[in-house]
């Protein structure tokens, strides 16, 4: 299992704490140290809708003034390819699934059986 995010993000912290408390091993990929490319973005978009993957409420979105550009899905994809801080977090790859965000109830159903 891989968990993508940044270590300072509250949702990522909650997710990492959940996995640690439940003794579930994972590989943590920090977007600040390792960026994902367009190939990975496209893989995720095969399973996840753009509106779920693209964070239009975050600081980076506001700093870049992307609202003013009125981006379509293609434009958002291009931005995700070059600016990983625009992803909603955490992103988890688990047994061929892509799970976005922290939801403890959902995590319990998926990861604790």
Buried (B, 14 or more C-beta within 10 A) or exposed (E): BEBBBBEEBEBBBBBBEBBEEEEBEBEBBBBEEEBBEEEBBEEBBEBBEBEBBBBEEBEBBEEBEBEEEEBEEEBBBEBBBEBBBBBBBBBBBBEEEBBBBBBEEEBEEBBEE
